[in-house]
Every structure is written in structure tokens, then in C-alpha cells.
Amino acid sequence: MGAAAGPAISARGIVKVFPGVVANAGVDLDVRRGEVHALLGENGAGKSTLASVLVGLYQPDAGEVRVDGAPVRLRSPRDGLAHGIGMVHQHFRLVDRFTVAENVALGDHRQPLLLSADRVRRAVAELGDRYGLPIDPAARIADLSVGEQQRVEIVKTLYRGVEVLLLDEPTAVLTPQEAESLFATLRAMAADGKAVVFISHKLGEVLRVADRVTVMRDGHVVGAVAAAGTTVHELARMMVGRDVDLSPRRAESPPGGPVLTLEAVDLEGPDGRRRLHGVTLDVRAGEIVGVAGVAGNGQRELAEVVAGLSAPTGGRVVVGGRDVTGRPPGAVRAAGLAYVPEDRLGTGLAPGLSIADNLQLTKRRPFFLDRRAATADARAVIDGFSIKATGPDAATRGLSGGNVQKVLLARELEAGPSVLVVASPTRGLDVGAIAFVRDLLDRRRRDGCGVLLISEDLDEVRALSDRILVLYEGAIVLERAGEAADLTELGLAMAGAGAAAATGGARP
């Protein structure tokens, strides 16, 4: 890819159709050298499909990709690399047993001379120094953090001479500090004349890193704007076609007494490793307690212990004053706890059943189901929660992510629980559904329900929580009041640097 005054890469009229879905419908895009260009849109807007076309992973059904103004036909990612186009995917493609240098060299089809071990190690070090990607070429992938593994993926593309780099939701698994470091790297790459495409659905980070923003909705481009000339609210409106409220919310009155208490809870996994270490916390009536942490630090295990899906190997779980330690989910529910799991269709709902049937799953019927009453209940939920569906008999698996979450929340809230445990409640949802879920949680708080919000999305935790806990390697290492939570401090704790500030669950 040589120098050119026009766009480094362009899409013209890209159409990509999958069975029953038009993922891209005549998409145009221009990305220039020397800029970070954000591709923004809700999940399902067509961003990742377009990116896959640009790197050669998918071939368009219509339209063309241009490099330096010239049409190119990309039959595979290898063709993309040959034209200087590379991508860092959400799920890394590294071999755990190999070193950094070995992973960088893996799959490089250039001359063997260029693949000497010393040459690769030197190149890794030089690229790291040049773009702010410090990494030990001799380190094994299995020993690296998620953020370090992402650096390896970026170095891997740069080593292959990439001039256009696409990154798909790159901050999803990063701490705030790692995200800021990534942004600095992307700016350095742009300053070096490379074209960077930053794919995201997070409005705030797009404005922090991008020079220009292209917004997609339902497979179309709805607009392109300069990042410096727009706002979060304007971008949200472009994404969903209407105004949405994503402003932070706090409790309006002091909380009541504890409705959920964990005392020194331990959990040992099937492999004998401890997944939870002495977790002590409480949730009071009328407050939201957020649990933040990088993926894989015990969030799922914590939620399952509280909900009765896993029995702790030590400690106590108390719901509404009743000791439910080791009790099954039905007993925990009877004590007043409702649970909205992260895996909505696998754990929360039965995808093959209708909306009406899923809403009845937690109700105890002695002998038979009153079909007429179940249908009426489902219609009321569909209307009350603005669920987009053909009717009560619609199969749950055919609903969008936001509508699936609404069905699950409606079912769990119907019994009027005193405690609501929600895990990653807005992951994968569009901006409109996110606003709906946040408003619903806020209303439950104002109604006196205690909410335990477990999420890897730190922005979500900060926007809703009255108190914030950080979970690292199965232990609570930090607790702060929501309004006093410092982003830097939270990020350091999520990376393990805040362990010395552990409160053991005591209130600040």
C-alpha cells in the first residue's frame, strides 16, 4: 500500500446478506491515513460484518472495496494482509503454549530468512517501543494478562506491514488504564500515517479516541461526523433514531436494612482451585451495589452462589434474614431473591418455549397451566415492557437481545422480590434497551428493592451504583461509595494493584 492523498481504504455500496438478514445494505465508508476512525453502532448494526468484508474474511454480495482508490478483490484475510489490511478480533487468535515471538511469526508466509528467531524478537521489541506496546518477546502467552495478549495481536499485525488496522470492540476486556494505553497506541499509529478503524458501541470512548465517527444502524450508514463536533447524546440519537437518557443515577433517599448478606464466602472449583475467597458484602433495601471486575475474576461464581446454583465451600448467604447457604434456587427464590443471569437464553429462559410459557416457568402450578391466564399475562408484559414480538406465542429464541432481556426481567420482577441480582444486564443490548434496563433497575431501587449489579462494564457500574465493590481473583479488594469512586483507583484495583486497599467488604 503506497502513499496516496485520498482514503487509504474505502467501501462503496457494500451489500452482505445472510439467510434472513441483510447485514450490510449499500454501505459506503472512507478511512484516511493519519486518523482514528470510529465505526459506531448497536450490536447487529452491521459493523463487524463490514469490517470482515474490509479484511477479506467475507466477500460482499455487491459493491467493492478500494485501496488507495483502486478496486481490490479480497478473497481471504491473506489477501487483506497482502494489501496492508489487518484486524484485531474480539477473541484473540494466539497459541497459549507459544512465546510472544513465536505467535508473531506464526502464519507469516514471507521468506524464511525473515522468520529467524532473533529477527522476530528484535522486531517485536522495536514495534513495542515505537507504538507504546511493551511486551517481552520471550514471554509465553499463557502467562500474560488479557491486555498484554491484545498487545501481541496488535504487534502481530504491525509485523506483517499493516497500514490499515481494524480493531473490533477492543476495550471490552480491558481495565480503564489498559484502555487509555490502547488509545495512546492508536494515536501513535495514526501519527505515523496509518489508518485505524476503531469498532465500538461505547459512546464515551469513541469521543476520547476518534477523529471521525461513522454511525451504522440496521445495516446502513446513517451519518459520519467529526468527533470534536459532536456529543454522546447526538451519537446515541444517531444510533437509535431517538433521544435516550444514559445519565448517572443515584438513590434519592437513605437505604434501609440489609436484604442480602454474604459472610466470608468461599467457593472451590471442580479443579480444586478457590474461585471465591472470603467474600463479605451486604446489599440494603433501596440501594444498588455494583460489583466490577475484569472477566474471569469470579463474577459468574459469585452470582451463582447467591442464586443457589452453586453451594459455597465456606461462609454464609443470608436473604431477607433467612440463611439460604447451600439451599437450592427454589428456596432462595422463596426467601425473596430474583436472579437475572448473564446467559439469558442458556440459563435464564428456555429458547424453544414461547414468551407466555417462559413467563410461567417460575410459578408453581399444582396440576395444570391455565393457558388463557398465561396468554393474558404475556400480553400484559409485552405491552408493559414494550417487547417487540408477534404475540404471546412467539418463540423466545426469535427475539432480539433487548427483548429477551425484557422477558427475563419481567418474569423475575413479577413476584416483587426484595433482592434482585443481575449479571451483565445490558451486555449486547442496543442503546435504547440499555436505557430501558437502567431505568427499570433505578425504579426497583426507588421501590425499596436491593439490587446486586455484577458487571464487567465499569461505565454501567459507575452510572447506577450507590456503592461499588471490585472483585479480583475471587476476592473483594476495594469498596467505594458510588459518587466518590475514582476511575483510576477502580481500574488499578481491577488489575490487582488495589489489593492493598482491600476493605474485606466493610463499608467505607
DARA-V850307 format. One record per run of one state. SS is the DSSP state (alpha for helix, beta for strand, coil for the rest). FROM is the first residue (numbers start at 1). TO is the last residue. If there is no record, write none. Layout:
# DARA-V850307
ss=SS from=FROM to=TO
ss=SS from=FROM to=TO
This chain:
# DARA-V850307
ss=coil from=1 to=8
ss=beta from=9 to=18
ss=coil from=19 to=20
ss=beta from=21 to=31
ss=coil from=32 to=35
ss=beta from=36 to=41
ss=coil from=42 to=46
ss=alpha from=47 to=55
ss=coil from=56 to=61
ss=beta from=62 to=67
ss=coil from=68 to=69
ss=beta from=70 to=72
ss=coil from=73 to=76
ss=alpha from=77 to=82
ss=coil from=83 to=84
ss=beta from=85 to=88
ss=coil from=89 to=98
ss=beta from=99 to=99
ss=alpha from=100 to=105
ss=coil from=106 to=111
ss=alpha from=112 to=115
ss=coil from=116 to=116
ss=alpha from=117 to=131
ss=coil from=132 to=139
ss=beta from=140 to=140
ss=alpha from=141 to=143
ss=coil from=144 to=145
ss=alpha from=146 to=159
ss=coil from=160 to=163
ss=beta from=164 to=168
ss=coil from=169 to=175
ss=alpha from=176 to=191
ss=coil from=192 to=194
ss=beta from=195 to=200
ss=coil from=201 to=202
ss=alpha from=203 to=209
ss=coil from=210 to=211
ss=beta from=212 to=217
ss=coil from=218 to=219
ss=beta from=220 to=226
ss=alpha from=227 to=229
ss=coil from=230 to=231
ss=alpha from=232 to=240
ss=coil from=241 to=257
ss=beta from=258 to=268
ss=coil from=269 to=273
ss=beta from=274 to=284
ss=coil from=285 to=287
ss=beta from=288 to=292
ss=coil from=293 to=298
ss=alpha from=299 to=307
ss=coil from=308 to=313
ss=beta from=314 to=319
ss=coil from=320 to=321
ss=beta from=322 to=323
ss=coil from=324 to=328
ss=alpha from=329 to=334
ss=coil from=335 to=336
ss=beta from=337 to=340
ss=coil from=341 to=343
ss=alpha from=344 to=348
ss=coil from=349 to=353
ss=beta from=354 to=354
ss=alpha from=355 to=360
ss=coil from=361 to=370
ss=alpha from=371 to=384
ss=coil from=385 to=394
ss=beta from=395 to=395
ss=alpha from=396 to=398
ss=coil from=399 to=400
ss=alpha from=401 to=413
ss=coil from=414 to=418
ss=beta from=419 to=423
ss=coil from=424 to=430
ss=alpha from=431 to=446
ss=coil from=447 to=449
ss=beta from=450 to=455
ss=coil from=456 to=457
ss=alpha from=458 to=464
ss=coil from=465 to=466
ss=beta from=467 to=472
ss=coil from=473 to=474
ss=beta from=475 to=481
ss=alpha from=482 to=484
ss=coil from=485 to=486
ss=alpha from=487 to=494
ss=coil from=495 to=498
ss=alpha from=499 to=501
ss=coil from=502 to=508
